[in-house]
Amino acid sequence: MDQSKFDIGAVETGKPSFKISDEQIEDLIFRFARDISGQVSRDRFDPIIGRDKELDDIMMILLQRERKNVLLLAGAGVGKTALFVGLAQKIHQNKVPKKIQGSRILEMEMSALSAGSRSRSEFEGRFIPLIRGVAERNSVRKDAPIILCLDEIHMIMPGCIASGAAGVADLMKPYLTSGDLYMIGATTRDEYDDYVKADPALDRRFQKIYLDPPNDEECKVIIRGLKSRFAKHYEIEISDEICDHIVYLTTKYMRRRNHPDKAILMLDQACARAVMAGKTELDQTSVVNSLAHESGLIPSALV
């Protein structure tokens, strides 16, 4: 795509009328967003298991007439951004209400938006046209809205001085209340308390969904559900019993990290270690040695 077709520097973000073509929207998306729906259609992601309730909650908010903005709150590794993928998978499978059938899930990429920007105004000149263009497109075409996702949404808050994007949240507020912008943000509970909650005007524009880590039994279901994908990738056999043992060991020895991320990480590393050793089946030795490498403990202590 010719990236010169849309001169974002020429956009006046304060202008009352703002017309943007489908081609210009696609140019902005190409430069500053990740097309999750497109990747889902190419089967680039593992299935999202055990989050049906949270996905239903997201869809219920997106169906509302106004304030269609979701804020996912959870610790690192719990699976906040996995819900972006989970929603795209539901849409791809046509397992969503009619109002959002065919919707496109896009994740705004903060690194691309901020790359090369020397000032806040330059960042705004990229961020706001994307927000505003998507909202305008949704207002004109009520079917299959574009749904924007933004991980680490606290980075756009005024108090987050480590971010060059800090402060653009104020410019987002009108679009969040218009009913034409569908947004799913994500951050940790601590960052929500420190930054987002400090701005009540922005906070009330989002409806919060709290995610807890899956318990051990729920995590076993997740790991068992993913084992066929890992078995195919590594060309190795993986038993249910070894999946359960991975959950047990990561719960016991990786207490600073959350499920399911830590169990998935250990499954991946253990499979790689087993293949390196020439094994055709994932065994306990490969799991224990991988956990020892990750935790710094000696293998004999991991029982």
MIKOLFI-851571 format. One line per 2 residues: number of its first residue (from 1); their letters; for each residue x, y, z of N, C-alpha, C. Coordinates in steps of 0.001 Angstrom, whole numbers, plus 524288, in hexadecimal, padded with zeros to 5 digits. Atoms other than C-alpha are relative to their C-alpha. Example, Ala and Ser with C-alpha at 12.3 -4.5 7.8 and 13.67 -1.06 7.14 Angstrom:
REM residues 2
1 = as = 8037A/7FB5A/80000/8300C/7EE6C/81E78/80384/804B0/80000  7FCCC/7FB5A/7FFC4/83566/7FBDC/81BE4/7FCFE/80442/802DA
END
This chain:
REM residues 303
1 = md = 80348/7FB4B/80000/80000/80000/80000/80364/804DD/80000  7FD17/7FB19/80054/804B9/80D8C/7FC97/7FEFF/80332/804E2
3 = qs = 800B6/7FD57/7FB05/806F2/813D0/809E6/7FFA9/805E8/7FF68  8002D/7FA5C/800C1/80773/8215F/803E9/7FA91/801F7/7FEAB
5 = kf = 8052B/7FE68/801C4/7F90A/8216D/80052/7FD15/80332/8040B  802BD/7FD1C/7FBF1/7F4D0/826F2/80D45/803EB/8032E/8031C
7 = di = 7FC5E/7FC80/7FD4C/7FC19/832AA/81290/7FDDD/80128/8056A  80211/7FF49/7FABF/7F994/8316E/82119/8019F/8052D/80253
9 = ga = 7FE5F/7FAF1/7FDFB/8011C/83DCB/8238D/7FC4B/80453/7FE8C  803A2/7FBF2/801C1/7F682/84543/81C57/7FADC/7FFDF/802EF
11 = ve = 804F7/8007D/7FD3C/7EB98/840B5/82550/7FFC6/803CD/8048A  800CF/7FC73/7FB9F/7E661/84AF8/82EA7/7FC69/7FD41/803D5
13 = tg = 80310/80335/7FC75/7E1F4/84336/83A5E/7FBB3/80307/802B2  80415/7FCF3/7FD82/7D9DF/84E66/83F9B/7FBCE/801C8/7FC45
15 = kp = 803B3/7FE3F/803F7/7D26B/85088/83303/7FAB8/7FD64/800D2  8050F/80241/7FED3/7C3B8/84E8D/834B1/7FE48/7FBC1/7FC3A
17 = sf = 80165/8040E/803BD/7C207/8469F/8282A/804F4/7FD4F/7FE24  7FB58/80311/80149/7CB3C/83BC0/82433/7FE49/7FB92/7FC78
19 = ki = 801A1/803F0/803BF/7C92D/833AB/81800/804AC/7FC9C/7FE9B  7FBBC/8039F/8011C/7D13C/827A4/81593/7FDE2/7FB83/7FCBB
21 = sd = 801B7/8042E/8037C/7D038/81D8A/80AD6/8019F/7FAB1/8022F  7FE7D/80543/7FE69/7D0FC/80EDA/80C80/805C8/7FF05/7FEDC
23 = eq = 7FA7E/800AD/80169/7DE2B/80F56/805A4/80394/8029E/80404  7FCE1/7FD45/7FC15/7E352/81946/80F68/7FFE4/7FD1F/80536
25 = ie = 80060/80323/7FB3B/7DE47/81124/81ACF/803B5/7FB54/7FFA2  7FC94/80483/800AB/7E564/8055D/8155C/805BB/8018A/80054
27 = dl = 7FAA2/7FE1D/7FFB0/7F1C7/80D70/81427/8019E/800C8/805AF  7FEEC/7FF3D/7FA6D/7F107/81155/82286/80092/7FAC5/802C5
29 = if = 7FFCC/8052A/7FD95/7EE53/8034D/82673/80516/7FD41/7FE88  7FB33/8027C/801E1/7F9B4/7FE6A/81E37/804BD/801F7/80305
31 = rf = 7FB7E/7FDA1/7FD6F/802FE/807C0/82500/7FFFC/7FF5F/805E9  80018/7FF4C/7FA56/7FE40/80821/832F4/7FCD6/7FBF8/80308
33 = ar = 8031F/803E0/7FD34/7F63F/7FC0D/83642/8015B/7FA80/7FE28  7FF4F/80586/80158/7F6EA/7ED50/83657/7FA9E/7FDB2/7FEE7
35 = di = 80505/8022B/80198/7EBEA/7E673/82F2A/7FF54/7FA90/80260  800AD/80502/7FD57/7E85E/7DBCD/838E3/7FC39/7FC8A/7FCFF
37 = sg = 803D1/8031B/802F7/7DC9E/7D786/830D9/8028C/7FD5F/7FB4F  7FD4B/80242/80477/7E546/7D572/82505/80376/7FB76/80194
39 = qv = 7FCA0/80434/7FE25/7EEBF/7CD3C/82CE8/7FCCE/7FB4C/801C4  80373/80449/7FE6B/7E38C/7C543/832A1/7FE24/7FCF7/7FB37
41 = sr = 801D9/8029F/804C4/7DE92/7C260/824E8/80433/7FC7C/7FDA9  7FBA6/8033D/801DF/7EC13/7BCB4/82201/801C9/7FC15/80423
43 = dr = 7FEF1/803D2/7FBD9/7EBD3/7B46C/82E6E/80551/800E1/80285  7FAEC/7FEA5/7FDBF/7F759/7BB97/8345D/8001E/7FF8B/805F3
45 = fd = 80038/8000C/7FA4D/7F2C1/7BA28/84281/7FDF6/7FAC8/80204  80244/80479/7FD4A/7F023/7AF23/84BF3/7FA7B/8015E/801C3
47 = pi = 80546/7FEE3/7FE0E/7E203/7ADAA/85073/80031/80242/80584  80072/7FDC7/7FABF/7DE26/7B5A3/85C5E/7FC20/7FCAC/80308
49 = ig = 80312/803DF/7FD1D/7D90F/7ABFF/86669/7FEA5/80217/8056D  80193/7FEDC/7FAA4/7D143/7AE5E/872D1/7FE9E/805A0/80124
51 = rd = 80151/7FA7D/7FF23/7CDAA/7BCAF/870CD/7FAC0/80171/7FD85  8050D/7FEEF/8027B/7BFD0/7BB68/86B72/7FCE2/80421/802F0
53 = ke = 802F9/7FC27/7FCF8/7B9D6/7C33F/87691/80205/8057E/7FEF6  7FDB6/7FAD8/800E5/7C344/7CE89/874CE/7FEEE/801E6/7FA6D
55 = ld = 8012B/7FE7E/80564/7C136/7CE65/8660F/7FA47/8018F/7FF69  80589/7FE7A/80007/7B27C/7CEC0/8682A/7FF4A/80568/80263
57 = di = 80053/7FAD5/7FD84/7B450/7DA63/87144/801D5/80447/7FC40  7FE0B/7FC32/803D2/7BC4E/7E167/866DC/7FBE3/8010B/7FBCF
59 = mm = 803E1/7FF59/80425/7B203/7DEF3/85C76/7FB39/802FD/801E8  8047F/7FD3D/7FDD9/7A72A/7E3BD/8655C/800FF/805E4/8003A
61 = il = 7FEA2/7FA6D/7FFD0/7AE44/7F0AD/8673B/8002E/8024D/7FA80  7FF94/7FE10/8055C/7B11F/7F215/858B3/7FAAC/800B4/7FD68
63 = lq = 8053B/7FFA2/80247/7A2AE/7F04C/855A2/7FCF1/804BB/801F2  802F8/7FBB9/7FDAF/79E70/7FBBB/85E09/7FFD7/804BE/7FC65
65 = re = 800CB/7FB79/8036A/7999E/8084E/857E6/8045A/80400/800A5  7FBD0/7FC4F/7FEDF/7A3DF/810C8/85E6D/803F5/7FD67/8039F
67 = rk = 7FBDE/801DA/7FC70/7B045/80EF8/8665A/80185/7FA58/7FEBF  7FEA4/8053C/801DE/7B493/8034B/85E57/805CA/7FEF1/800CA
69 = nv = 7FA60/80030/7FF0A/7C1ED/80385/8648F/8012B/7FC78/8049E  7FEB6/803F8/7FC21/7C7D7/7F848/86C31/8057A/80100/80216
71 = ll = 7FACA/7FFBD/7FDB1/7D33B/7F8CD/875A9/80106/7FAE5/802DB  7FE8D/804FE/7FDB0/7D976/7EBB2/878E4/8043D/800E2/8040D
73 = la = 7FC5A/7FF32/7FBAE/7E06E/7EB6F/885FA/801BB/7FABC/80227  7FDE5/804ED/7FDFC/7E962/7E05E/88A22/805DB/8007A/8008D
75 = ga = 7FA5A/80028/7FF64/7F71C/7DCFF/88E28/802A8/7FE28/7FB06  7FCFB/801BC/8048B/801E1/7DA20/8846E/7FFB0/7FA16/7FF74
77 = gv = 80013/80599/80103/800B9/7CCCA/87E1A/7FAC4/7FD64/800AF  8052F/80245/7FF21/7F24F/7CADC/88120/7FD17/7FF44/7FAD4
79 = gk = 8027A/800B3/80519/7EE09/7CCBA/87308/7FC73/80465/7FE56  80344/7FB85/80197/7E8C7/7DA78/870F8/7FFC0/80069/7FA0C
81 = ta = 7FFF6/7FF41/805AC/7ED22/7DBE6/862E9/7FE44/7FB18/7FD19  80214/804BD/80274/7E96E/7CDC0/8602D/7FA33/8009C/7FED0
83 = lf = 8058E/7FF23/80104/7DB6C/7D28A/860F9/7FF21/80315/7FAFD  80065/7FD82/80526/7DDF4/7DB57/85538/7FF95/7FBB6/7FBD1
85 = vg = 7FFE3/8045B/803B5/7E113/7CEE0/84DDC/7FB15/7FCB0/8007E  804A4/80333/7FF1B/7D5F0/7C750/8541A/7FB25/8024E/7FD7D
87 = la = 8047C/7FD71/80272/7CC08/7D159/84F82/80054/7FF8B/7FA10  7FF51/80086/805AC/7D1AB/7D12A/841BE/7FECB/7FA71/7FE30
89 = qk = 8012C/8056E/8015C/7D0BC/7C258/841BF/7FA23/7FEFB/80013  805B6/80096/7FFB9/7C27B/7C2D6/845FC/7FD69/80268/7FB33
91 = ih = 80233/7FD5B/80495/7BF82/7CC80/83B15/80112/7FCD3/7FB0F  7FE8C/80327/80493/7C6C4/7C429/8311E/7FCA6/7FB14/7FFA3
93 = qn = 80344/804B4/7FFD3/7BEC5/7B84D/83571/7FA2C/80142/7FFB8  8056C/7FE21/8003A/7B249/7C085/83496/7FCE8/7FE5E/804DB
95 = kv = 8027C/8015D/7FB09/7AF59/7BDBC/842F2/7FF21/804DA/80353  800EE/7FB06/7FD56/7ABD0/7CBBC/84663/7FAA9/80217/7FE5E
97 = pk = 80502/7FDA5/80182/79F40/7D3D1/84650/80053/802B9/7FAB2  80040/7FDDD/8054C/79AD5/7D92A/83931/8028D/8055D/7FF98
99 = ki = 7FE18/7FA9D/80022/79EB8/7E721/83CA9/805DD/80054/7FF05  7FA4E/7FFC2/800A7/7AD39/7E3E7/83CDD/80215/7FBB1/7FC73
101 = qg = 7FE32/803DE/803CA/7ADA8/7D904/832C4/8033D/802B0/7FBC0  7FC9C/7FDC8/80405/7B890/7DB94/82924/8036C/80474/801DA
103 = sr = 7FCCD/7FBB8/7FDEF/7BEFC/7E58E/8321C/805CD/7FEB2/7FF87  7FA59/80088/800A2/7CD74/7E7CA/830BB/802AE/801BD/80502
105 = il = 7FD2C/7FEDB/7FB2F/7D65E/7E767/83C9C/8057A/801DF/7FE9C  7FAE4/7FDB1/80104/7E22A/7F05D/83BDD/8028D/80185/80524
107 = em = 7FD17/7FE52/7FB5C/7EC99/7F261/8463A/8038A/8048B/7FE8A  7FCB4/7FB72/800F1/7F28E/7FFEA/8464E/8057B/7FEDE/8020E
109 = em = 7FA9B/80125/7FE91/8015E/7FEA9/8469F/802B0/804FA/801D8  7FDB6/7FB47/7FDC4/80712/808C1/84FCC/80584/800F2/7FDF6
111 = sa = 7FAA3/7FF53/801EC/814DA/8062A/84AD7/80003/8028F/7FAA1  80048/7FDAC/80539/810F2/80980/83CD8/7FDFC/80594/8003F
113 = ls = 80234/7FAC3/7FF7D/808FD/81543/84113/80406/803ED/801FF  7FC3B/7FC68/7FD9C/8143A/81AFE/848E4/80546/8001D/7FD34
115 = ag = 7FAE5/80056/80298/81F9D/816FD/84015/80127/804E6/7FCD3  7FE53/7FB6D/802F2/826D5/822F3/83B37/7FD50/8050D/80167
117 = sr = 802AB/7FB24/7FE85/81D98/82CA3/84190/80366/802FB/803DF  7FC83/7FCD6/7FCC2/82573/837B1/8478D/7FD16/80334/80415
119 = sr = 80311/7FCF0/7FC4A/81A57/83DE4/84F11/7FAA8/7FD87/800A9  80546/801F8/7FF1A/80D03/83B3C/854A8/7FC71/8014A/7FB6A
121 = se = 80367/7FE77/80455/806C0/84297/84953/800A0/7FC4E/7FB5D  7FF29/803B6/80441/80CF7/83946/83F92/7FD42/7FADC/80128
123 = fe = 802B7/804CD/7FE83/807CB/82DA7/84724/7FA1E/800AB/7FF4C  80599/7FEF3/8008E/7FA40/833D4/847A6/7FE5E/7FFF2/7FA45
125 = gr = 8012F/7FFD2/8058F/7FAE3/835D4/838F0/7FF70/7FAA7/7FD8C  800C0/8055E/801CB/7FB42/8270F/83784/7FB84/7FD61/802EE
127 = fi = 803AE/802BB/7FC98/7F316/8227D/842EE/7FA5F/801BA/7FF06  80554/7FDFE/80066/7E73D/82B51/84193/7FD89/7FEFA/7FAA9
129 = pl = 80277/80161/804FC/7E529/82992/832D4/7FE32/7FA53/7FFBF  80196/8057B/7FFFB/7E4BD/81ADD/83500/7FB04/7FF4E/8032B
131 = ir = 804AB/80048/7FCB4/7DAF9/81C27/84034/7FB56/80278/7FD39  8043F/7FCF8/80255/7D2F2/82654/8393A/7FE1D/7FD8D/7FAE4
133 = gv = 80174/80273/804EC/7D349/81F86/82C16/7FCC6/7FB19/800C4  802F6/804C2/7FEE0/7CE91/812AB/831CD/7FA8F/8015B/8020A
135 = ae = 80519/7FE5E/7FDF2/7C3B5/81988/83965/7FC7D/801FB/7FB9D  80318/7FDF4/8045D/7BF5C/82096/82D11/7FE30/7FB9D/7FC6E
137 = rn = 80177/8047A/8034A/7BF94/8141D/8251F/7FB95/7FCED/80284  8041D/802E6/7FD4C/7B758/80D4C/82F85/7FAD3/802EE/7FFF8
139 = sv = 804D4/7FCE9/7FFFC/7AD89/81884/82FAE/7FD35/7FFB8/7FAC0  80241/80046/80543/7AB81/8175C/82104/7FE2D/7FA7A/7FEBB
141 = rk = 80144/8057F/80111/7AB7F/8088B/82059/7FEDE/7FD4D/80527  80190/80213/7FAF1/7A3D4/80318/82BC6/800F3/7FA1E/8006D
143 = da = 7FF15/8059C/7FFD9/7A63F/7F4FC/827E8/805D1/7FEE7/800BF  7FA9A/801DC/7FF6B/7B29D/7EDB3/82BB6/803CD/80455/8018A
145 = pi = 7FC88/7FBB8/7FE6F/7B93E/7F890/83379/805A6/7FE3D/800AD  7FA86/800E8/7FEA8/7C7F0/7F997/834CB/80089/800AE/805E4
147 = il = 7FF36/7FFDF/7FA58/7CBB4/7F6A2/842E6/805D3/800B4/80106  7FA86/7FECF/7FEDA/7D85B/7FCCD/847AA/8018C/7FDE2/80557
149 = cl = 7FDE5/801F6/7FB0F/7E094/7F66B/85246/80513/802E9/80137  7FB43/7FD33/7FE5E/7EB38/7FD1D/85A1D/8020F/7FDA5/8050C
151 = de = 7FD78/8022C/7FB5C/7F41E/7F5BF/86361/80319/8044C/802BC  7FD2C/7FC28/7FCD2/7FABA/7FD4A/86E69/7FDBD/80579/7FF35
153 = ih = 802B7/7FB13/8010C/7F0AA/807FD/86D15/801A0/8044B/803CC  7FE35/7FC08/7FC3E/7F643/80EC1/87913/80451/80378/7FDB5
155 = mi = 7FBB3/7FD07/8024E/80172/81357/8704A/7FE40/80529/7FD91  801DE/7FB1B/80258/7F8CC/81E08/86A7F/7FE04/803D2/8041B
157 = mp = 801F7/7FCA7/7FBD5/7F56B/823CA/877CF/803F4/80447/8015B  7FC7D/7FB9F/7FEC1/7FAF5/830F6/87C21/80428/7FEB1/8040E
159 = gc = 7FC4E/8011D/7FBCF/8017C/82B37/88831/8045F/7FC59/7FE7C  7FC11/803D0/8019F/80959/82131/8808A/80464/802D2/7FD25
161 = ia = 7FC01/7FC95/8023F/8152B/829D3/87E74/80415/7FD02/7FCE4  7FC31/80319/802F1/81D39/81E86/8790C/7FE6E/7FF5C/7FA4E
163 = sg = 801F6/800D3/80545/814ED/81E99/86CCC/7FFAC/8050E/7FCED  80090/7FB7C/8036F/815EF/82810/8616A/7FA6D/800DC/7FE57
165 = aa = 80581/7FF97/8016D/80779/82562/85F59/7FCBA/8024D/8045F  802EC/7FE46/7FB6C/803B2/82A79/86CC6/7FCD4/804E1/7FED0
167 = gv = 8034F/7FB68/8007D/7F84F/833CE/86C9B/7FC1D/7FFD6/7FB96  803B0/8001F/8045E/7F15B/82FE6/86018/7FAB1/7FDD9/801A0
169 = ad = 80503/801FD/7FE1B/7E6B1/829B6/8685C/7FBCF/8042F/7FFD5  803D6/7FBC1/80021/7E019/83702/86939/7FD9C/8009D/7FA92
171 = lm = 801EB/7FF70/80553/7DEE0/8375C/85A72/7FC88/7FB71/7FE59  8032A/80496/8013C/7D8B2/829D9/85A50/7FA78/80059/80221
173 = kp = 804F1/8002B/7FD1C/7CD84/82CF2/86384/7FB2B/800FD/7FCAC  804C0/7FF24/80322/7C3EC/832B8/8598C/7FE7D/7FB49/7FCAA
175 = yl = 8011C/8047C/8035B/7C528/826B3/850F4/7FE14/7FB56/80332  801AE/80443/7FC9D/7C34D/81D75/85C65/7FA4A/80088/8019A
177 = ts = 80573/7FF20/7FE7A/7B60B/82395/85F53/7FC58/8006C/7FB57  80344/7FF18/804A2/7B13B/824E8/85152/7FC8F/7FB60/7FEA2
179 = gd = 802DA/804B2/80182/7AC6C/816EE/85039/801D9/7FDB1/7FAE0  7FDFE/801E9/80501/7B3E9/81561/84374/8054F/7FD5D/80083
181 = ly = 7FAED/80275/7FF1B/7C0BF/810ED/84959/7FF47/7FB40/80384  80005/804D1/7FCEB/7C1E6/802F4/84E1D/805A9/7FF0D/801A1
183 = mi = 7FA96/80096/7FE42/7CE05/80197/8568F/80060/7FC0F/80471  7FEB7/8039D/7FBC4/7D3C9/7F6DD/85F04/80581/80152/801CC
185 = ga = 7FAEF/7FECF/7FDBE/7DED4/7FB6B/867CA/8018F/7FBD2/803E7  7FE14/803D4/7FC3A/7E74F/7F32F/870AB/80483/80252/8030E
187 = tt = 7FBA5/7FE6A/7FCAB/7F04E/7F5DC/87C0E/7FFCC/7FCB8/804F8  8000C/802CE/7FB05/7F405/7F052/88948/7FCD3/80318/803FC
189 = rd = 80314/7FD58/7FBF2/7EC55/7F383/89577/80334/8044A/8029F  7FCB2/7FBF9/7FD98/7F7DC/7FAE3/89B48/80063/804CD/7FC86
191 = ey = 7FF93/7FB90/80399/7F97D/80355/88F33/7FACB/802C8/7FF59  8052C/7FD8D/80011/7EAE9/805A4/88EE8/7FF6B/803A2/804AD
193 = dd = 8006E/7FCC9/7FB41/7EB59/80A8A/89CF3/8037F/804CC/7FFB6  7FC38/7FBB4/80015/7F74C/812FB/89A6F/7FEC2/80429/7FBEB
195 = yv = 8008B/7FC53/80460/7F360/8193A/88D8B/7FA5F/800D1/7FE29  80538/7FF6F/80253/7E5E5/81671/887EA/7FC0B/801EE/803FC
197 = ka = 803C2/7FE8D/7FBED/7DE38/8177E/89486/800B6/805A7/801B1  7FEEC/7FA90/7FE84/7E4B0/8249F/896F5/7FD3F/803E8/7FC70
199 = dp = 802EF/7FCA4/803A2/7DCDC/82A00/88B76/7FA5C/7FE13/7FFD3  80565/801F7/7FFBC/7CE80/827EB/88F2C/7FCFA/800B2/7FAEC
201 = al = 802D7/7FF01/804DF/7C9BC/82DD2/8825F/8010D/7FBBB/7FBF7  7FEBE/80444/80396/7D0DF/8236F/87A8C/7FE28/7FACB/80238
203 = dr = 80152/804EC/7FD74/7CE77/8189D/88456/7FA48/7FE95/7FF28  80591/8013B/8006C/7BFB2/819BB/88399/7FE46/7FEDE/7FA65
205 = rf = 80147/8013C/8056E/7C009/8186E/874CE/80107/7FA44/7FEB0  7FEEF/8058B/800C5/7C4BC/80A63/87647/7FCE1/7FCB9/803DD
207 = qk = 80263/803D4/7FC84/7BDBF/7FEA6/87BD7/80417/7FBCD/8011A  7FBA9/80364/7FE71/7C719/7F636/8837B/7FE7C/7FA33/8001E
209 = iy = 8006D/805A8/7FF77/7C8D1/7E78B/8827A/804FA/7FE20/802B0  7FB8C/801D9/7FCF3/7D19E/7E159/88CB3/80106/7FA43/7FEB3
211 = ld = 7FE7E/80559/80142/7D8FF/7D51A/888EA/8035E/7FDCD/80461  7FCDC/802C5/7FC25/7DDF8/7CB99/89312/80314/7FBB0/7FD47
213 = pp = 7FD22/80466/80253/7E86F/7C183/8901F/7FCC6/7FB07/8007D  802C3/804FC/7FF73/7E2C7/7B40A/88D75/8024E/7FCE3/80486
215 = nd = 7FDF4/8036A/7FBE9/7E3D1/7AA9E/898D2/80298/7FB44/7FD6F  7FD00/8045F/8022D/7EB8E/79E15/8974E/7FCB7/7FC85/7FC72
217 = ee = 8034D/8036A/8032F/7E02A/7960A/89237/7FEA1/80296/7FAD1  80126/7FD23/804D2/7DC86/7A084/8885D/804CD/8003D/7FC7A
219 = ck = 7FB2C/7FFB8/8030F/7EAAC/7A1A8/88433/80144/7FABF/7FD73  7FF32/8052E/80252/7EB80/79301/881FF/7FCC8/7FF64/7FB04
221 = vi = 80363/8003C/804A0/7E018/7941E/8788D/8026C/8031E/7FB85  7FD86/7FCB4/803FD/7E722/79F1B/87166/804B4/7FD40/7FD8E
223 = ir = 7FB36/8027B/801FD/7F411/797C6/8703D/7FEB5/7FB16/7FCE1  801A1/8049B/80301/7ED63/78B3C/86C08/7FDA7/80199/7FABD
225 = gl = 80268/7FE1E/804CF/7E5D7/7931C/86205/803F1/801F2/7FC03  7FBED/7FDFA/80382/7F26E/798A7/85C69/803F7/7FBDC/7FE5F
227 = ks = 7FBC0/803C7/800D0/7FA90/78C43/85C84/80050/7FE1C/7FA5B  7FFD7/801E6/80567/7F699/7880E/84EC2/802EB/803CD/7FC75
229 = rf = 7FD34/7FC1D/8032D/7FBD3/794DB/84929/805E7/7FF89/800D5  7FA70/8009C/7FED9/808DF/792FB/8500F/80209/7FACA/7FDE9
231 = ak = 7FE67/80521/801F8/8094C/78490/84C74/800E4/8002E/7FA1A  7FF6C/7FF80/805AF/80767/78810/83E22/804DA/8032D/7FEA1
233 = hy = 7FB82/7FCA4/80124/81198/792D9/83E7B/80528/7FD25/800EB  7FB0D/80280/7FE8D/81C01/78ABA/84546/8006F/7FA5F/7FE11
235 = ei = 80023/80575/801B1/81804/77D8E/83F79/80198/7FC72/80482  7FED9/802D6/7FB32/817E6/777CF/84D04/7FADA/7FE90/802A5
237 = ei = 804B7/8019B/7FD2E/80E0B/77079/85558/7FFDA/802B6/80555  800B4/7FD56/7FAF8/8087B/77791/86133/7FB42/7FD9D/802AC
239 = sd = 8044D/80288/7FD2C/80031/7708C/86B4A/7FD19/803E7/80371  802F7/7FCCD/7FC50/7F584/77645/873CE/802C3/80039/80548
241 = ei = 7FD69/80040/7FAE9/7FD3F/771ED/87FA2/8048F/803DC/80051  7FB90/7FC59/7FFD9/80939/779DE/87BEC/7FE08/805A0/7FFEC
243 = cd = 8025E/7FAC4/7FFE1/80079/785AB/87966/7FE7A/80173/80595  80199/7FF05/7FA98/7FAEB/78469/88714/804BE/800E2/8037F
245 = hi = 7FB49/7FF6C/7FCD1/80890/782FD/88CB8/80285/80558/7FF25  7FDFB/7FAC0/8011B/80CDF/78F8B/88608/7FD11/8040D/80335
247 = vy = 80320/7FC52/7FCE8/801B0/796C5/88C93/80176/7FF9D/805C3  7FE92/800CC/7FA7F/8052B/790D0/899C7/80545/80289/80140
249 = lt = 7FAC3/7FDF9/7FEEC/81392/7946B/898DA/80044/805F4/7FF87  7FFD0/7FA4D/800A2/8117F/7A242/893CD/7FD01/802C5/80451
251 = tk = 802D2/7FDC0/7FB87/80792/7A4D9/89E7E/80380/80017/804CF  7FCD3/80093/7FB4A/81124/7A036/8A8C8/80502/80332/7FFD6
253 = ym = 7FAC0/7FDC1/80037/81DDC/7A611/8A3D5/80071/80526/7FCFE  7FFD9/7FAFE/802CD/81A55/7B1F2/89B80/7FBC3/80397/80238
255 = rr = 80433/7FD44/7FD3F/8123A/7B948/8A573/7FF90/805C0/7FE8E  80034/7FA72/8015D/815B4/7C6DB/8A098/7FD5D/800FC/7FABF
257 = rn = 80280/7FF6E/8051C/80F71/7C448/89366/7FA8D/7FD9E/80028  80578/801A2/80011/80166/7C1AA/88FB0/7FEF9/7FBBC/7FBFB
259 = hp = 80247/8038C/803DB/7FA39/7B6AE/88913/7FC3F/8032B/7FC9F  7FDC5/80499/802A1/7F80E/7B3D0/87E19/8054F/800F4/7FD79
261 = dk = 7FB3D/7FE9E/802D7/80405/7BAFE/878DD/80496/7FC93/80195  7FB59/802DF/7FE4F/80DEA/7B3DD/88137/7FFBD/7FA3B/7FE7D
263 = ai = 80080/8057C/80189/80875/7A660/87E35/800D2/7FF58/7FA1C  7FF39/80035/805AF/80808/7A932/86F90/805C8/800A5/7FEA9
265 = lm = 7FA64/7FF2E/800CE/81600/7AE4B/87020/80308/7FB04/80124  7FD1F/804B1/7FE83/81A91/7A209/87712/7FEF7/7FB84/7FC3B
267 = ld = 80134/803FF/803E7/81386/7991D/86D7A/8034D/800D9/7FB1A  7FD01/7FEAE/804B3/81A3B/7A012/86237/805CA/7FEC4/800C4
269 = qa = 7FA6E/800DC/7FF09/827C5/79FBC/86852/80145/7FA35/800AE  7FF0B/80591/7FF16/82690/79192/86C9A/7FFC2/7FCEB/7FAE5
271 = ca = 8004D/8029D/8051A/82269/78D4E/85EFA/804FD/800F1/7FCDA  7FB33/7FEC1/802D6/82E0E/79451/85902/8049B/7FCEB/80232
273 = ra = 7FBB4/802E0/7FD81/83730/78DF4/862D8/7FFB9/7FA30/7FEA1  800A0/80589/80148/83193/78077/86025/801AC/7FEE3/7FA5F
275 = vm = 7FE84/800AC/8057F/8333E/7821D/85171/805EF/80068/7FF60  7FA4B/7FF72/80038/84145/786C1/8536C/802BE/7FB0A/801DA
277 = ag = 7FDB5/804D2/7FDF0/843C1/77A32/85AF6/7FEA0/7FB40/7FCA7  80151/80446/80388/83E50/7720E/84FCA/7FB7A/7FCA8/801D2
279 = kt = 80462/8030A/7FDEF/83238/76DA7/8572C/7FB30/80099/7FC8E  804DB/7FFE6/8030C/82545/76A63/850BE/7FB3A/800D9/80376
281 = el = 8044B/7FF19/7FC50/81D0D/76C60/85CF5/801E1/803B7/80448  7FEA1/7FC5D/7FBCF/81CF9/7776A/866CC/7FFF6/7FD15/80528
283 = dq = 7FF96/802E7/7FB1C/821C5/771BA/87399/800FF/803AD/80492  7FF6B/7FCF0/7FB37/82319/7763A/8819D/80574/80263/8006F
285 = ts = 7FAAA/7FDF0/7FFB0/831D6/777F3/8807D/80085/80519/7FCF4  7FFC6/7FB39/8032E/83050/78208/875AA/7FD2F/80479/802AE
287 = vv = 802FE/7FBFD/7FD37/82620/7894A/87D9F/80314/80206/804A8  7FD20/7FE7B/7FB4B/82E3A/78945/88A1C/804DE/80329/7FE96
289 = ns = 7FB4C/7FD22/80189/83AA6/78DA9/88336/7FEAB/80570/7FDE8  801AF/7FAE0/801F3/8334E/798A5/87C68/7FE6F/8038C/8047B
291 = la = 80197/7FCF0/7FB77/82D65/79D19/8892F/804B9/801A1/8033B  7FB3B/7FEAF/7FD23/83AB3/79C94/88FCE/802DA/8047F/7FD56
293 = he = 7FD76/7FBCC/802F0/84054/7A522/8850F/7FD22/8052B/800C7  80324/7FB3E/7FF86/8352B/7AEE8/88665/8000C/80228/8058D
295 = sg = 80083/7FE52/7FA8E/834A7/7AF48/89544/8052E/800BA/802D1  7FAF5/7FFB4/7FD62/8430C/7ADFE/89894/800B9/7FBEB/80438
297 = li = 7FF99/80433/7FC26/84066/7A238/8A14A/802AE/7FB45/7FD90  7FD8A/804BA/80208/8479E/7955A/8A027/7FBBC/7FBF8/7FEDC
299 = ps = 8041C/803B3/80183/83FDC/78A7A/8995B/7FE4D/7FC56/8045E  8015E/803C2/7FBE2/84079/78144/8A50A/7FC62/80252/8041F
301 = al = 80369/7FD74/7FC28/8392E/78B5C/8AD3E/7FA6C/80089/7FE0B  80527/7FF2C/8025D/82D92/78BB0/8A3F3/7FCF4/7FAEA/80001
303 = v = 80311/804D1/7FF78/82482/780F8/8A890/7FA4E/80156/800DF
END
